[in-house]
Amino acid sequence: MSPNRGPTAGGTLVTITGAYLAGTREVLFGSRPATHITQVSPTQVTAVSPAGNGVAGVTLITAAGVSNAAPFY
């Protein structure tokens, strides 16, 4: 995930790269949904972070299931 941090106001465009990302339906920062989710390729997704503070675990809901959480600060 790049970048792995952003301002508390949200609005950071985050690129998530990994295996089995095809069919990504939702990107969550903790319990908050990301906006503007774009499937770039089967191994890459971009999303805009929501507002929040502290560390949030970012998970993706894909056709293959739910990903492990990665920290976003």
Rosetta silent file (secondary structure, phi, psi, omega in degrees, C-alpha in Angstrom):
SEQUENCE: MSPNRGPTAGGTLVTITGAYLAGTREVLFGSRPATHITQVSPTQVTAVSPAGNGVAGVTLITAAGVSNAAPFY
SCORE:     score description
SCORE:     0.000 S_00000001
   1 L     0.000  133.449 -179.215    0.000    0.000    0.000 S_00000001
   2 E  -146.084  126.860   -9.237    1.356    3.359   -0.973 S_00000001
   3 L   -74.198  170.627 -179.898    1.239    5.711    0.749 S_00000001
   4 L  -109.058   19.025  177.906    0.471    4.127    4.102 S_00000001
   5 L  -154.058  157.003  179.676   -0.426    7.388    5.839 S_00000001
   6 L  -162.790  175.449 -178.915   -2.498   10.479    5.249 S_00000001
   7 L   -72.595  158.554 -179.405   -4.106   13.494    6.912 S_00000001
   8 L   -64.658  -21.101  178.873   -7.016   13.121    9.342 S_00000001
   9 L   -73.566  -10.971 -177.321   -9.256   14.913    6.819 S_00000001
  10 L    78.313 -163.693  177.920   -8.923   11.940    4.451 S_00000001
  11 L    87.319    9.871  179.729   -8.728   12.368    0.698 S_00000001
  12 L   -86.332  126.636  174.905   -5.462   10.471    0.144 S_00000001
  13 E   -77.743  118.162 -176.242   -5.285    8.439   -3.072 S_00000001
  14 E  -112.884  133.072  175.705   -3.922    5.058   -1.984 S_00000001
  15 E  -104.118  125.196 -179.433   -2.586    2.381   -4.344 S_00000001
  16 E  -114.322  124.932 -177.737   -2.949   -1.188   -3.100 S_00000001
  17 E  -121.141  135.587  178.711   -0.959   -3.902   -4.849 S_00000001
  18 L   176.033 -177.716 -179.853   -1.231   -7.637   -4.244 S_00000001
  19 L   -86.816  153.987  173.467   -2.519  -10.952   -5.492 S_00000001
  20 L    61.451   36.780  179.845   -6.192  -11.846   -6.008 S_00000001
  21 L   -93.687   -4.067  178.796   -7.491   -8.264   -6.102 S_00000001
  22 L   -59.492  140.305  178.815   -9.671   -8.821   -9.171 S_00000001
  23 L    75.870   25.755  177.773  -13.313   -8.118   -8.454 S_00000001
  24 L   -62.723  124.536 -177.736  -12.640   -5.782   -5.541 S_00000001
  25 L  -102.020  -28.829 -176.166  -16.039   -4.635   -4.328 S_00000001
  26 E  -154.817  146.421  173.174  -15.119   -2.577   -1.297 S_00000001
  27 E  -123.713  125.630 -178.481  -12.090   -1.077    0.457 S_00000001
  28 E  -116.144  135.291  172.044  -12.422   -0.395    4.173 S_00000001
  29 E  -105.767   95.319 -168.460  -10.238    1.757    6.397 S_00000001
  30 L    68.209 -121.855  177.643  -11.206    0.203    9.705 S_00000001
  31 L  -100.747    0.979 -177.105  -15.003    0.300    9.485 S_00000001
  32 E   -95.050  130.000  179.949  -15.070    3.321    7.156 S_00000001
  33 E   -75.654  143.112  172.665  -15.502    2.755    3.420 S_00000001
  34 L   -76.827  164.482  175.721  -13.099    4.284    0.928 S_00000001
  35 E  -117.012  168.241  175.599  -14.405    6.280   -2.009 S_00000001
  36 E    51.335   51.834  178.952  -13.480    6.343   -5.689 S_00000001
  37 E   -77.191  127.940 -179.691  -12.369    2.693   -5.835 S_00000001
  38 E  -127.920  126.901  175.470  -10.751    1.861   -9.172 S_00000001
  39 E   -83.968  102.360 -178.559   -9.690   -1.593  -10.356 S_00000001
  40 E   -76.402  -43.182  179.859   -6.425   -0.743  -12.150 S_00000001
  41 E  -158.830  176.550  177.233   -5.500   -4.370  -12.869 S_00000001
  42 L   -63.150  -14.070 -178.996   -6.080   -7.820  -11.334 S_00000001
  43 L  -119.442    8.812 -177.843   -3.255   -7.016   -8.915 S_00000001
  44 E  -146.842  135.252  178.826   -3.790   -3.299   -8.259 S_00000001
  45 E  -133.936  143.159  170.512   -6.595   -1.146   -6.850 S_00000001
  46 E  -115.619  151.136  179.017   -6.711    2.556   -6.006 S_00000001
  47 E  -155.239  156.151  178.118   -9.025    4.141   -3.444 S_00000001
  48 E  -102.977  128.326 -176.112   -9.404    7.451   -1.633 S_00000001
  49 L   -70.079  145.813  175.090   -9.099    7.309    2.151 S_00000001
  50 L   -82.787  171.066  174.770  -11.939    8.522    4.380 S_00000001
  51 L   -68.745  150.022  177.864  -11.495   10.966    7.261 S_00000001
  52 L   165.027  169.659  176.656  -10.264    9.514   10.535 S_00000001
  53 L  -135.185  163.969 -176.717   -7.407    9.495   13.013 S_00000001
  54 L    82.276 -161.593 -178.990   -5.101    6.919   14.505 S_00000001
  55 L   -99.170  131.617  177.052   -4.253    3.634   12.828 S_00000001
  56 E  -119.711  138.234  173.803   -6.845    1.918   10.648 S_00000001
  57 E   -81.938  122.834 -179.924   -6.584   -1.594    9.256 S_00000001
  58 E   -93.237  123.488  177.531   -7.218   -1.475    5.503 S_00000001
  59 E  -126.631  152.055  177.190   -9.053   -4.489    4.120 S_00000001
  60 E  -116.813  138.035  173.251  -10.387   -5.281    0.671 S_00000001
  61 E  -103.704  114.108 -174.351  -13.494   -7.283   -0.085 S_00000001
  62 E  -121.635  177.888  175.767  -12.831   -9.109   -3.343 S_00000001
  63 L   -61.866  -26.633 -178.718  -14.271  -11.948   -5.375 S_00000001
  64 L   -87.253  -10.178 -178.919  -11.779  -14.213   -3.545 S_00000001
  65 E   131.711 -155.568 -178.032  -12.836  -13.072   -0.049 S_00000001
  66 E  -105.238  132.047 -178.747  -11.612  -10.570    2.520 S_00000001
  67 L   -75.203  166.555  168.591   -7.944   -9.579    2.629 S_00000001
  68 L   -70.015  153.263 -179.979   -5.740   -9.368    5.690 S_00000001
  69 L   -80.080  140.138  173.375   -5.609   -5.892    7.207 S_00000001
  70 E  -119.524  139.658 -175.096   -2.688   -3.573    6.471 S_00000001
  71 E   -73.927  138.567  173.307   -2.092   -0.518    8.698 S_00000001
  72 E  -126.451  126.640 -175.155   -2.843    3.000    7.442 S_00000001
  73 L  -101.554    0.000    0.000   -1.762    5.877    9.680 S_00000001
